[in-house]
Amino acid sequence: MGITEQAVRSIFAGLEQGHGDDFFAHVAEDADWTVMGTHPLAGDYPGKAQFKAGTFQKLHKVLPDGAQLRVTNVLVAGDWAVVELVSGATARNGMLFDNHYCWLVRFEGGSIVEVRAYLDSVKVVELFRQNPI
């Protein structure tokens, strides 16, 4: 049967509203996350806690008001969704962090179990260069 676009948008609404816990309630504890690239957030994260520590907690140190994500497009095929997002965040030094993301998200029983995330690596490198942690 698969996931619906409406369900995906509802799940991602937590991120859009700055309520990460609402979003992460739909993520399996052992979700397999891969953030593609060779930047400070890139890596393989074998669980929700590892992903949050390796990405969101690092970003929180340099983006005082969070990543401020907004979903721009959702495409669904079976248990997979392609979710495009943009960030409108401002870093602690005033740098606009207007990154664009593409997440390939796999669902099982309504929970996210796998994600491959693509983003502008150069923007991430510059963010952490200007805002060291």
CORTA-V625013 format. One record per helix or strand of 2 or more residues. SS is the DSSP state (H for helix, E for strand). FROM is the first residue (numbers start at 0). LEN is the number of residues. If there is no record, write none. Layout:
SS/FROM/LEN
SS/FROM/LEN
This chain:
H/4/12
H/19/5
E/26/9
E/42/3
H/47/15
E/68/9
E/79/8
E/88/2
E/95/2
E/99/9
E/110/9
H/120/10
